[in-house]
Amino acid sequence: MSDAVVIEAPGAHRLAGHTPAEPGPGEALVRVHAVGVCGSDREVYQGNRPEGYVRYPLTPGHEWSGTVRAVGAGVPEGLVGRKVVGEGFRNCQVCDRCHAGETTLCTAGYEETGFTRPGAMAPTLTLPARLLHPLRDDADLTAAALLEPAACVAAAALKGDARPGERVAVVGTGTLGMFAVQFLKAVSPAELLVVGTRHDREELSRRFGATGFRTKDQQLPGDFDVVIETAGSASAARTAASLLRRGGRLVLTGIPAPGAEGLDPTDLVVRQLEVRTVFGAPPAAWAHTVRMFGAGLLDPLPLVTHELPLAEFSRAMELVGAGDPAVGKVLLHP
């Protein structure tokens, strides 16, 4: 069995021999096909993830796809051989929030694959089988490795509750923004505007269903029913709010730097804006994502620009942090 990435401490990583963890009761052992590299993985490597949201030493990797190789006691044998993706949040399943299906609000405390528990930058991953979402037998596992960020956007789309014929917009043109375009396109909007910082994202935005594209320094309309923000800056949140009609619905998914200036509460109240936020994806959002993917309504592959072997983890960190417009989603293959 080949090696796994282990981050011993901020800035210090090594490749270590990997022994699969045999699945215990209620668990499944997955052979990892691909793992996505996210900005939060870089935070783990650099050491600037908030306290309590990482535990060293750590094998990172929370965006992944694979095939079930073995299951523990109490898990249906029919899962063996299935292509799967899986939720990251290790929720308790017994608190009020978990019973309500809001597992990302679990009151037992934060635990997540790839941050406080071993992640998928390894040949195999062992996790509770209840977190798995089986895919179609003909699913493309390389594309499926992007379903974790897609699920976070699905949570935003569900909270925005856009209806056919409404006017909708997306602020941000990264991976999350492009998924937001695809989720919103699926509800047949009358108009779908994308607002970004780079003109070179217009072609991809329109390919995914955008009817209009503007950069944030252009004149922007202010009469949209639903706006999803994915850019992760305070200015993007303010831009997103400015796009809404009175009584419109805003969903924020980005996490700005601490101390950022927020939205104007007077504006929110006077215009009666409805503001919702997303951090992670509950099971309903995962199920929605897997259905959309299976139906051919999500196309993650155009977002992938680099595929590297796991041994090139350092190169992946450089690519993700370079700020190069030519770098989209980076995948590692164990």
N, C-alpha and C positions, 0 to 999 in steps of 0.2 A: 504494500500500500504506500502511495507517495506521501509527500509531506503536507503539513498544514501551516498556515501563517499564525504566528503567535506574537502579539504585541506585549512585550514584558512590562513596559512602562512608556510614557510619552516619548516618542522619538526613537524608541528602541524596539526593533522587531527581528525575528529570526524564522527560518523554516525548521520545523520540528517534525520528527517522525510521528505518524498518526496511526493510532489503533482505534478502530471503530468501537463505539460504546454500545454494547449489546442492549437492545431495547428491553426495559423492564415492563411491568404491568401498565397497560394503557399507553405505551410508547411505540414509536415506529423508527426504524433505521432507514435513512434515505441516502441513496448514492447521488451526490451533487453533480449536476450537469454544468451549471453556470451560476455565477454569483455577480451581482451588480455592485459597482463601487459608487458610493454616495458621498456627498459632502459631509455627512455625519460620520462616515468612516474616517475621513481625513481629520475631523475633529478628535476622534478617538486617538488617532496616530499622533496628532500634535499636542494633545493633552488639554484642549480647551472646551471639552464637553462639560456641561454643568455637573457639579458634585452630586453624587447619588444616581447619575445616569450612565455610569460606566464602572466596571470593576476589572482591574488588572490583576494578573496577566490574563490576556483575552485572545481568543480566536474571533476576529470580526466576521461580518457578513450577515446582513439581514434581508437582502434582496436575492432570492435564489429560486432555482427550479431543479427538479431531480426525479428519481424513480425509487419507489419503495422497494427495499431489498428484504426486510424482515420486520415482523411485528411481535410485540410482547403479548402477555396474557391479557385476555379481555378485548383484544382488538380484532376486528373481522379479518380473516385470512385473505379475503378477496381484495384487500388493499395491496397485497404483495404483487409487484410488477406494474402497478399503476403509476402513471406520470402525475406529479403533484407539485403544488406550491404550498406555502404555509404561512400562517399568521405568526408575527413575532412576539406580541405581547403575551406574557405568561400569566394570565389572569387566574383568580382563585376559584371562580365559578360558584361561589356561595354568598357573596355580598349582594346587597340590593342592586348595585349598578350592574354587576354581572348578570343577575337574574333578569334585568331589564334589557339585556343585550348590549349594554354600553361598556364593553370589556376594557376599553382604553381608559375608563374612569374607575377601574377596580380599586377599592379602598384598602386592599391588602398591601399596597406599595408597588413600586415600579420594578418589573423584571422583564427583560426583552432579549430575545435571541440576537447574538452579535454585539451586545453591549454589556449585559451583566451575566449572560449565559453563553456557552460556546456557540459560535456562529458557523456560517457555511463556507468560509475560506479554508476548506479542508475537503478531503475526498468524500467523507460522509458526515451526516448530521443526524443526531438522535434527539427526538422531541416528542411531546405529547401528541398522540395520533389525532386527538380532537381538534388540533390546530390545522390539520391538513385539508386542502381543497383539491380533490381529484380533478384532473383535466381529461379531455377527450383523448382517446388512444392515438389519434393522428396529430396531436398538438405539437407545435414547434417549441421545444424546450428552451432554445436560445431566446426566442421572443418572450416566452413565459417568465424568464428571469426578471422581466421588468414589471410583473404584475403587482409587486409590493408597492412601488410608488403609484401605480395606477389605482390600487385600492384606496390609497389615501385621497386621491382625487375623486374617486367614486363616492367617498364619504362626503366630500364637498358638494358634489353634484346632487346627491340625495338631499342634503340640507338646503341647497338652493331651490330644489323642487321646481325647476323650470318646466313649463308646459308647452305643448305644441303651439306655435304661433307667437310665442313671446320673443322679445328682443333681448339677447344675451350677449355678454362680453367676457373676455378673459384678459387679465393683466399679467404679463409674464410669458416668455417664450422658451423657457427651458423644458426639461422632460415633463415636469408637472403641468406646465402650461399647454403643451401639445396633447397631453392626455385629456386635459380639461376640454379642449376643443373637440376631441373625439366623443367624449361623454355628452357634451351639449349638442353636438350635431345629431346624435341619435334620437333626440326628442323633437326634431323637426322645428327649429326656431325660425321665426320670420327673418331674423338678422343675427349674425354671429361675428362680432368684431373682436379682433385681437390687437392688444396694445403692448408694444415691446420697446426695446431700446435699439434694435438692430434691424435694418431693412433686409438683411440676408435671411431672416426667418419668415419673410412673407410667403415665399413659394411653398414651404413646408406647411405653414398655417393654412393656406388655401387648399393644399392637397388633403388636409385632414378635415376640411369642411368650412373654414372661415369664409365669410362673404365680404369682409373688409379688413384692412390692416392699417394701423397708424402707429407712429412712434409717439412717445409720451410728450415730446416737445411740439407736436402738431395740435391744431385746434381739435378738441374732443367734444363729442356730443354729451348730453346729460339726461338721456331719456330711456335708459335701459331698465328692464324689469329685474334682471339677475346679473350679477357680476361676481366672478370667481377670481380671487387674487392668488397668484402662485409665486411671486417674485421674491418675497422675503425681505422687503425693505419698507420702512415707514412711509416713504414717498409713494411707493406702489400702492399701499393701503389707502392713502389719501386720494391718489388718482382713481382707484377703483370706486371709492365712495362718490367721487365727483361725477362719475359716469351714470349714476342711478337717477331714475325718476323719483319723485316724492313717493314714499311708501315702498321703494324698491328693496330688493333682498341682496345683501352682501355676504359673501363667505370668504373668510381669510384663512389661508393655509400656511403662509410664510411666517418665519420667526425672525423678526428684525434683531439687530444688536441691542443689548441692554441699554436702557436710557433713551431710546428713540422717542421722538415726539409722536404722539398718537393722533387719533381722529378727534375732530372738534365735537365735544358733546352737545354743544348748542345746535350745530348743524344736524347731528343725528336726531335730536329731539324735534326740532322745527320741521325737518323734512320727513319725520316718522320712518326713518330707515330701520330695516330689520338686519341686525348683524349677527352672524354665527361664525364659529371658528372650528378648526379641525386639527387634531394632533393624533396621528395614527389612524388606523382603520378598524372598526368593529366588524364582527362576522357578517353582518348584512351587507356592508360595503365590499367585503371580499367575495361574497356570493354573487353580488351584482357584477363585479369585475370579471369573474370566471365565466359567468353567463355571456357577457358581452364579448369576451375573447373567443369563446366557443362558437358564437354566432357570427364571427368575422367582423364585428363592429369596432374592434380595437386592433390597431396595427402597430405594435411596438418596434418592429425591426428597423424602420427608417431612422429611429432615434439612436441606434447603436452605431458608433463610429470606430470603436476599437475593441478587439478581442485578443486577450493575452493569456499565456499560461500563468498559473498561480505563482510560479517562481518569480514573475516580474511584478510583484506587488509594489516594489519601490517605484517602478516606472508608472504604474497605475496611479499612485499617489501624486506623482509629478504632473501627470496629464490632468487629473481632476482639479489640481490647484493652480494650473497655469493660466487660466482665464483666456485660453485660446478659443476663438469662435468656432474653429474647425473641430473642436473636441465636444462630442455629444456624450452619449452613455458609454461608459467603459465597462466591459465584462471580463471576468477572469474565469478560466476553466481549470479545475483541479486535475 
